[in-house]
Amino acid sequence: MITLTPPVTTLKEHEVAKKTKSKRKEYTKVDVKLLKEHSKARTPVAKLSKLMKRSEGSLRQKARSLGVGLGHQR
C-alpha cells in the first residue's frame, strides 16, 4: 500500500512570499547616446534590450521621453 504525504512548504497557509525589490538603474549620457544611435540604425528592441541589459519596456519609455522612435512606433 502506498501512502501519499502532503508537499512540504515553508510558508504557512495564508502567508505570501515577499517580493524582491527591483533596483532602478539610471540612464547615463552614454546610455542615451547609445539608444539614439541604435534608433537610427533601426536595431530590434529585443536585441538592444540584451545589449544594454534593460527591459524592452524601459527602453521604449526612455525613447518616448526623448522623442526618439524605437521599434514598431515609427
C-alpha positions as CSV (number, residue, x, y, z in Angstrom):
1,M,0.0,0.0,0.0
2,I,1.4,3.4,-1.0
3,T,0.8,6.4,1.3
4,L,0.9,9.9,0.0
5,T,2.3,12.7,2.1
6,P,1.4,16.3,1.5
7,P,4.0,18.6,-0.1
8,V,6.4,20.3,2.3
9,T,6.2,24.1,2.2
10,T,8.0,26.7,4.2
11,L,5.1,29.1,4.2
12,K,2.0,28.8,6.3
13,E,-1.4,28.6,4.8
14,H,-2.1,32.3,4.5
15,E,1.4,33.7,4.2
16,V,2.6,35.3,0.9
17,A,6.1,35.2,-0.2
18,K,7.9,38.5,-0.1
19,K,8.6,40.1,-3.4
20,T,12.2,41.2,-4.2
21,K,12.5,44.9,-4.8
22,S,13.9,45.8,-8.2
23,K,16.8,48.3,-8.2
24,R,16.5,51.2,-10.6
25,K,19.3,51.9,-12.9
26,E,19.7,55.5,-14.0
27,Y,20.3,56.3,-17.7
28,T,23.7,57.8,-18.2
29,K,24.7,60.1,-21.1
30,V,26.4,57.2,-22.7
31,D,23.2,55.1,-22.4
32,V,21.2,57.9,-24.0
33,K,23.7,58.3,-26.9
34,L,23.7,54.5,-27.5
35,L,19.9,54.4,-27.5
36,K,19.8,57.2,-30.1
37,E,22.4,55.5,-32.3
38,H,20.5,52.2,-32.3
39,S,17.3,54.1,-33.0
40,K,18.9,55.5,-36.2
41,A,20.3,52.1,-37.1
42,R,16.8,50.5,-36.5
43,T,18.2,47.8,-34.2
44,P,15.4,45.5,-33.0
45,V,14.3,46.3,-29.4
46,A,14.8,42.7,-28.2
47,K,18.5,42.8,-29.4
48,L,19.0,46.2,-27.9
49,S,17.5,45.1,-24.6
50,K,20.0,42.3,-24.2
51,L,22.9,44.6,-25.2
52,M,22.0,47.3,-22.7
53,K,20.8,44.9,-20.0
54,R,17.5,46.7,-19.7
55,S,13.9,45.6,-20.3
56,E,12.2,46.4,-23.6
57,G,9.6,48.4,-21.7
58,S,12.2,50.5,-20.1
59,L,13.9,51.2,-23.4
60,R,10.6,52.1,-25.1
61,Q,9.7,54.5,-22.2
62,K,13.0,56.3,-22.3
63,A,12.9,56.5,-26.1
64,R,9.5,58.0,-25.9
65,S,10.5,60.6,-23.3
66,L,13.5,61.6,-25.5
67,G,11.2,61.8,-28.6
68,V,13.1,59.1,-30.4
69,G,11.4,56.4,-32.5
70,L,12.1,52.8,-31.4
71,G,10.7,49.5,-32.5
72,H,7.3,49.5,-34.2
73,Q,6.4,53.0,-33.1
74,R,7.9,54.9,-36.1
